[in-house]
Amino acid sequence: MVGVTRTTGQPDARDGNHRHGSFGGMSEVAPPEPRSPDSRTPSRDSRPMWLFWRLVWIPILLGAAVGGAVYGWSASRPDRYRAEATLGALPANGLGARAQRDRWVELLRSEGTQSPVTAESGPGESIRVDTLDPGNLLRISVEAPSPATATATLDDVVVGAVAASLDDRVAPIQEQLDVLETQRSDLEDQIATADDDIDLITGQIEAAPERDLALEDRRSEMIQRRNGLISNLNGVDRQLTNLRADLLSADPILEVLATTPDPPPLTGPFPRRDGAVAAFTAAVAGLVLLAAISRESARRRMRRPRRRRR
C-alpha cells in the first residue's frame, strides 16, 4: 500500500504552488480560497451618488417647466400700481389721538351707511386701511391697474376722509349753536312780550285818575324782568360769537402727513422674478427629494444579504 503524504500548505520552492497532499507521486493543486464579501468591488447600483447623477436631469427639467408656467401666469396678470397716504389723527370731542385713530380706521373700513367715506372702487381696484406706529397714524393704500387711476382714487378717499373728519369735529359745535340760536329766539320773544306788558301797564297808570301804587310796582317788576332777559340775551350772543369763531377755525381730525410721489410705483406682477423664483424652488425641492431617494436606495442595497459564491 502506497503511503499518503500531506504537506502543510507551505509554498513549494520549485513551482511556488500550495500543496495539500500527494497520492502515488501525483500532486493535487488546491482550489483558490474564496474572498470575503467585503473584499468584492461594489456594484454600480450600490454607490450612493450613482442614481443621483443618473436622474439629476429630472429636477432640472421640473424646475424649468414650473418656472415657465409661473412666468406665463404672471405675465398674463394685469399691472398693479399702489398709491399710499399717511394720515395723523388729532384729539377731539373728548377722545385722545389714539382713540380717534382707531375710531376712524373702523369707520373707513366699514361699508355702506356705516362709513362717512363711500369711495367705490372700480374694476381691479382695492382700498386698504391700516394702523401705523406711533399710535395716532393710519395709512390708506389704493391698488389699481394704472397709476392715474390709483392716484385719483386715493385722492377721492383722502379728501372724503378729511372732510368727514372736519364734519365730525364741528358737529358738536353746530349742535351747541343750534341750541343757543333756539334760546336766543325764545329770549327775544320773552323780551317782546315784556315790552308789551310794560306798555300796557304804563297806559293804565297814565289813564288812572289817581296814583295806583300796585300798577307802578307791577311795571317795575316787568322792567326788571325785561332787563334780566336782555342780560341773558347778551350772554347768549357772546357764546354764539365764540362758537362761530370756533366753527370757522376748526381743523379736521385727520390731517395728511405724506403721500406717494406721482406716479405711484409698480407693485407687480414681475414675470421674470416670479418665474426664476419658482424654477429655483422647484429644482431645489426636486434635487433634495432625489438625493433622499438615492441615499435610501443605496442604504437598502447595502443592507441586503449577499450570496456567497460556490
RAHU-V220290 format. One record per backbone hydrogen bond with DSSP energy under -0.5 kcal/mol. NH is the residue of the N-H (numbers start at 0). CO is the residue of the C=O. If there is no record, write none. Layout:
<<NH CO> <NH CO>>
This chain:
<<4 2> <4 21> <8 18> <11 16> <15 11> <18 9> <19 27> <21 4> <22 25> <25 22> <27 20> <29 17> <38 35> <39 36> <45 42> <46 43> <49 46> <50 46> <51 47> <52 48> <53 49> <54 50> <57 54> <58 54> <59 55> <60 56> <61 57> <62 58> <63 59> <64 60> <65 61> <66 62> <67 63> <68 64> <69 65> <70 66> <71 67> <72 68> <73 69> <74 70> <75 71> <76 72> <76 73> <79 267> <80 143> <81 264> <82 141> <84 139> <85 257> <86 84> <86 137> <87 254> <88 135> <89 252> <91 94> <94 91> <99 95> <100 96> <101 97> <102 98> <103 99> <104 100> <105 101> <106 102> <107 103> <108 104> <109 105> <113 110> <114 111> <117 115> <118 116> <119 117> <120 118> <124 121> <125 142> <127 140> <129 138> <131 136> <136 131> <136 133> <137 86> <138 129> <139 84> <140 127> <140 138> <141 82> <142 125> <143 80> <149 145> <150 146> <151 147> <152 148> <153 149> <154 150> <155 151> <156 152> <157 153> <158 154> <159 155> <160 156> <161 157> <162 158> <163 159> <164 160> <165 161> <166 162> <167 163> <168 164> <169 165> <170 166> <171 167> <172 168> <173 169> <174 170> <175 171> <176 172> <177 173> <178 174> <179 175> <180 176> <181 177> <182 178> <183 179> <184 180> <185 181> <186 182> <187 183> <188 184> <189 185> <190 186> <191 187> <192 188> <193 189> <194 190> <195 191> <196 192> <197 193> <198 194> <199 195> <200 196> <201 197> <202 198> <203 199> <204 200> <205 201> <206 202> <207 203> <212 210> <215 211> <216 212> <217 213> <218 214> <219 215> <220 216> <221 217> <222 218> <223 219> <224 220> <225 221> <226 222> <227 223> <228 224> <229 225> <230 226> <231 227> <232 228> <233 229> <234 230> <235 231> <236 232> <237 233> <238 234> <239 235> <240 236> <241 237> <242 238> <243 239> <244 240> <245 241> <246 242> <247 243> <248 244> <249 245> <249 246> <254 87> <256 85> <257 85> <259 83> <266 79> <267 79> <273 269> <274 270> <275 271> <276 272> <277 273> <278 274> <279 275> <280 276> <281 277> <282 278> <283 279> <284 280> <285 281> <286 282> <287 283> <288 284> <289 285> <290 286> <291 287> <292 288> <293 289> <294 290> <295 291> <296 292> <297 293> <298 294> <299 295> <300 296> <301 297> <302 298> <303 299>>
